Amino acid sequence: MKVTLTLAAAALAVLLSSAVNSKSVVREFSGSKGVTTAPFTVDGPWLLDWRLDTDYEHFAALDIALIEAGTGLHMGRVLHTKYRGNGLKLFEDGGTYQLRISSTLARWRVKIEQITPEEVEQYTPRRDNK
């Protein structure tokens, strides 16, 4: 009986954590060349989840700029790296955007993820020391 209650409590905890974590993928892009993505629409807050892989450690580069889709207005550079890795970038404002991605000797993947205001607290800014 005690084992059954423990299993039921564990199952309930998994269900509750799934309900709280309502992050959903809006769009996903990947490639190895420069591209301007198709437009995507998000509400604030949202995440840009990126990954860079390369066979040329000292020669790779990835730059991502955020573009307002309707006007083509350059909202700013949101990522510049020359290192293999991955990370998250949090945005507060929603809208319809595109990404202008430039890459050199790199394979990249970018996911746009919608999150809830409650989930924002889970993301703590980190400073790069590179």
N, C-alpha and C positions, 0 to 999 in steps of 0.2 A: 504494500500500500504506500509506503514511504517513497519507494522508487517511482511509482506511478505519479505521485504528487510532484516530485522533483522534475520528472520529464515534462509534465504538464506546465509547470512554472517556466521551464526552459523554453518550451515551444511558445508560450505566451510572450516571453521576453523577446524572442526573435520576431514575432509578429508585430509587437509594439515598436521595435527599433526600425522595422521596415516601413511602418506607417509614418514614423517621424522623419525618416530620411527619404524625402520625396524628390530628390534630385532626378531630373529627367534629361536625356540627351535631345537637344533641339536639332542639331546638325553635326555631322562629322565630315571632316575633310582630310585627305592624305595625299602625299605625292613626293616627288623628288626634284621638282622644277618650281620656278616662280609661277604664281597664279594669283588672280583676283577671284575670290570665291563667289558663288551665287549668294544673293541676299538671304539673310535670315532675320527673323523677328523674335525678340525676347522681351520679357518684362524684367524690371530690376527686382532683385539682384540676380546676377548670373555669373558663371565661371567660364573662363577659357582654360581648358585642360590641354596642355601641349606635351609632345614628346619628340625628341630629336635623336636619330641614330645615324652613325656614319662609319665608314671604313677608313676614313682619313682624319684621324683625331686632330691634327694641327692645322687643317685646311678647311674644315667645315664652318658653315655660318648659317644662321637662321634669323631673319628679321620679319616681324609681323606688325603691320599698321592697321588701325581700325578706321574704316571709312563709313561715313553716313551714306546709306544706299541711295536715298532719293536725290541727294544733291551732289554726291561725289566728294563732299567735304572731308578732308583729312583730319580725323579726330586726334591722332597722335600715334606715336610708335609705342606699342604695348610690349614688345619683346625684342631683344637683341642678344644673341648668344653665339659663342663659337665653341661650345662644349656639348658633348653628348649628355643627355639628361632629360628631365621632365619637370613639370611644375604646374602650378595653378595661378591664375590671375583673376582677382575678384573685381567685378564691375557693379556699381550701384544703379546706374541709369539704364532703363530699357530703351528699345527703339528698333529700327530696321537698319542693319549694318551689313557690311562686307568686310572681309579681311584681304589685305594685299600682302601676300606671302612671297618673300624672296629667299631662295636657298642656294647654297653652294656646296656641292659634294655631300649632300645630306638627304636622308629619308625622314620625313616628318609626318606627324599626325596631330590634328587639332580637333577637339570636341568642344562644342558649345553646350553648356549644361545649365538648365534652369534650376534655381534653388529657391528656398523659402527664406524670408527674413530671419526666421529662427536659426536656420542653418549657417547664416553668416558668422555667428559667434564661434563656430567650429574652425574658422580659418584665421590664422594668425600670420600677419606679415613677417617675412623673413628677409634679412639683408644678405646679399651675396658678398663674400669676401674675396672674390676672384679678381 
